[in-house]
Amino acid sequence: SEWRKCHRFHLMLVQTARLLPLIISCRLHPSLSYSVPRRRRSSMDPHVTTIDPSGTPAESPAAGSSSDAMHGAEESSAVDLLPGETVVKEGKATILFPNANEVFYNPVQEFNRDLTCAVITEFARELMAQRGVKVLVPGEKERVVVSLSEEASDADKQVVEKNGAEVPKDTARVGEKCEKGLRVLEGLAASGLRSVRFALEVPGLQSVTANDFSSKAAALIARNAECNRVSHLLQASCRDASMLMYEMRGKKERYDVIDLDPYGSPAAFLDAAVQAISEGGLLCVTCTDMAVMAGNSGETCYSKYGSVSIKAKYCHEMALRIILHSLDQRAGVYQRYIQPLLSISADFYIRVFVRVFTGQATVKNSASKQALVYNCVGCGSFHMQRMGRRISNGKHMKYSAATGPPVGPECEHCGQRHQLGGPIWAEAIHDREFVQKVLAAVSGNPSRFGTSKRVEGMLSMVTEELEDVPLYYTVDNLSSTIHCNTPSLLQFR
């Protein structure tokens, strides 16, 4: 009997040893089921799934209950994956993505893409209303009010929009091409995820151009557009982003929305972007070179953005004001100026949304909108020095040189020296009314985005900021300077 027990135990060990490599590989590489190349299946085969534009697999009638167990693998076969490809889902988009780092993809920036979709949707709502088109967002309640005078009967009830405008005759839905819609350009599209999401989630679009200098990326963009069934809206382009925008500088050829999200600095693309954007168009810019913009390399920051960054507690807000200064300066060369709608700092990057207008008289105000920063290296106090001065004289505006400096050779509080930074954008970096509209739309339709809670939190904090006060102090730094206990923020407020 002892021999039989030992023999059975030996057989169990042998079987476990045979299965161990398979168990380990499945646990360490759960995505292997997506990367196995499969033969193409026809629509007549059982258990086949197809991907609709919303990214949801649709079963064939013969699929049966077994398709649920093989959901991931069957989805890969539906889009005919190439060897080494995986499926990435975000929002309503389903993106094919190679395992090899041939095309850049960053899942951390889902918040960035969600926020961009929300901002462009609200921008489209305003612009399309001027063109007589009403945009319809899935899951969003219709914005109407009932106006009823005291003398009027029930038959005299009028349903109008909140802004008082007449209800537009035409409507625009997501995934549909609108002839009066927006023309969108993503200059550095990589896999095309952002552009596909625009086509699937933003209503009121005429066309979306997803451009990338890499031929492999452009080919992948075309496949992703076909996979998500948005080829009627999205066109892949393999061009140099600057040259593409320079060629579209004509007034009838400009884009209504340009999105620039480069790997690093966008400085090389800004000059072309401010020319290729339409009158009142939306320019969305991301900067990920935060080491340069946050004060680690002031001379490099000046060479790229025309502004010297300094190390301070407010370095991230200063980075936002540096990129806004650079945009306004480059737009001013072509008698154009910017109007910031939203500017945020999140994770490892900063993101700005600005509208670009043309006006020679308004461009003259640019100098008085920029300022130098004197920052004390001891106590951290700072002073602003405007680059120009303007005085209203009735209907006319008088411009003159600014007077300064606002500080002496030493800090009046601690006697230390000052650092000189800037120039930076010294006006408001948000449009509070526009931000509140975006916030209301997101909070009213929270299931639309995967990061809705974070978007709501960020926009809520933006609405609480002071519009006319550049930069800031922190309570803990002030307490450290005067050597006292740090009060709670609630108590301080």
Disulfide bonds with the S-S distance in Angstrom:
none
